[in-house]
Amino acid sequence: MMSLKDLHPVERPRERLERLNPEALAEPELLALVLRTGYGGHGVLELAQSLLKAYPQGLAQAGYQSLKRFKGVGPSRAASLVAGLELGRRQARGSPQDTRPVLDTPAGVLAQVPSFVKSARKEHFLAFYLNARHQLLHSEIVSVGTLSASLVHPREIFAPAVAHAAAALIVVHNHPSGDCSPSLEDKDATRRLARCGELMGIPLLDHLVVSGSGCFSFRDNGDLKAA
């Protein structure tokens, strides 16, 4: 598993937090910042991943006694984790509820696509920019094409992602024909965007093809592959 030393300095959790914001960091990165170091040949990111995998319902449900016995954690780190979680819970209790939609399913994404786009006579290409919790940060129509093709370049997709410090993105475009089956051009565009996402550290989570009567998800069909 990749350690902090393997990462370019600007891609390490603390540097990413300074450059972007906490929302841009994935949970293992945030947890690694709290833990600070790994143990016995195991990097801190590896330890963070192991902890999150061991407690899929959340560390808050684990409790101090369980955490302190976890290999690599111990009493001191367990106390810090439990205290931080409790502080966060108390702060959240007095804060307004976060109502930003979570786009973690095709149905959730589809609910955010304007109805006029689904039935438009020209192809519209939309991008949804998400934080590390897959909450919607920003969305925009990137391009409007012709009757049969949408013209879009990766820079038009990823420039707003950088501007809004997005941790991931989902793209959507409509088929005026009503047939949601992806074309060869759609597949090529998806591979290019997925590759760009890998290089930039802003992964493409899905690409939906929509119409007034249906939806095709590249992720759900196993076609979300980089070029």
ZIPE-V550384 format. One record per residue. N is the residue number from 1. PHI is phi in whole degrees, -180 to 180 (none if undefined). PSI is psi in whole degrees, -180 to 180 (999 if undefined). Layout:
n:phi:psi
N:PHI:PSI
N:PHI:PSI
//
This chain:
n:phi:psi
1:none:143
2:-66:135
3:-101:173
4:-61:-34
5:-66:-26
6:-77:-19
7:-84:145
8:-61:142
9:-50:-39
10:-73:-14
11:-100:3
12:-76:151
13:-52:-48
14:-65:-42
15:-67:-38
16:-66:-38
17:-65:-41
18:-65:-41
19:-79:-35
20:-110:-104
21:-169:167
22:-58:-31
23:-66:-22
24:-79:-12
25:-92:141
26:-75:164
27:-58:-43
28:-60:-34
29:-68:-44
30:-63:-44
31:-65:-37
32:-62:-35
33:-66:-35
34:-73:-43
35:-71:-36
36:77:-47
37:-138:160
38:-91:-147
39:-157:146
40:36:55
41:85:2
42:-111:120
43:-67:164
44:-67:-34
45:-67:-37
46:-65:-42
47:-63:-43
48:-62:-44
49:-61:-42
50:-64:-41
51:-64:-47
52:-65:-35
53:-70:-36
54:-72:-27
55:-125:72
56:-63:-22
57:-83:-4
58:114:145
59:-66:-27
60:-62:-27
61:-82:-13
62:-74:-47
63:86:159
64:-62:-45
65:-61:-40
66:-72:-43
67:-66:-38
68:-68:-21
69:-90:-6
70:-72:131
71:-58:124
72:96:-8
73:-99:-73
74:81:174
75:-61:-43
76:-66:-50
77:-67:-38
78:-61:-43
79:-63:-42
80:-64:-43
81:-63:-48
82:-64:-40
83:-65:-43
84:-64:-41
85:-65:-41
86:-68:-40
87:-62:-44
88:-61:-40
89:-63:-43
90:-68:-40
91:-66:-41
92:-67:-32
93:-63:-31
94:-99:7
95:-106:154
96:-60:144
97:-67:136
98:-78:114
99:-104:10
100:-65:134
101:-65:146
102:-100:120
103:-104:81
104:-119:7
105:-141:155
106:-57:-38
107:-63:-39
108:-66:-39
109:-68:-45
110:-59:-34
111:-66:-22
112:-93:-7
113:-82:123
114:-56:142
115:-62:-33
116:-67:-27
117:-70:-41
118:-60:-34
119:-111:14
120:-66:151
121:-86:-8
122:-122:154
123:-71:131
124:-114:134
125:-112:118
126:-113:153
127:-131:137
128:-116:123
129:-105:128
130:-121:156
131:-88:-173
132:-68:-18
133:-96:11
134:65:24
135:-84:146
136:-74:121
137:-94:-40
138:-165:150
139:-143:152
140:-160:155
141:-82:114
142:-81:-38
143:-156:157
144:-124:123
145:-99:-151
146:-95:-163
147:-67:-27
148:-128:-4
149:-149:142
150:-104:133
151:-101:114
152:-145:142
153:-118:144
154:-52:-36
155:-64:-31
156:-70:-26
157:-82:-43
158:-91:-18
159:-60:-48
160:-65:-31
161:-61:-43
162:-68:-44
163:-61:-35
164:-100:11
165:52:44
166:-72:146
167:-94:-19
168:-165:171
169:-149:160
170:-132:137
171:-115:154
172:-142:139
173:-144:156
174:-100:156
175:-111:109
176:-58:-24
177:-67:-21
178:93:-12
179:-92:118
180:-86:1
181:-62:129
182:-70:140
183:-84:172
184:-61:-38
185:-65:-39
186:-62:-42
187:-66:-41
188:-64:-44
189:-63:-39
190:-64:-43
191:-64:-40
192:-65:-44
193:-67:-38
194:-64:-40
195:-65:-45
196:-61:-41
197:-61:-41
198:-63:-44
199:-67:-34
200:-93:-8
201:74:23
202:-126:85
203:-65:145
204:-84:114
205:-84:-29
206:-168:161
207:-135:119
208:-106:137
209:-107:124
210:-124:162
211:-151:-176
212:-70:-12
213:-126:0
214:-173:-171
215:-159:142
216:-121:129
217:-109:120
218:-63:-39
219:-64:-49
220:-66:-24
221:-97:8
222:70:24
223:-108:14
224:-91:80
225:-124:144
226:-78:154
227:-68:999
//
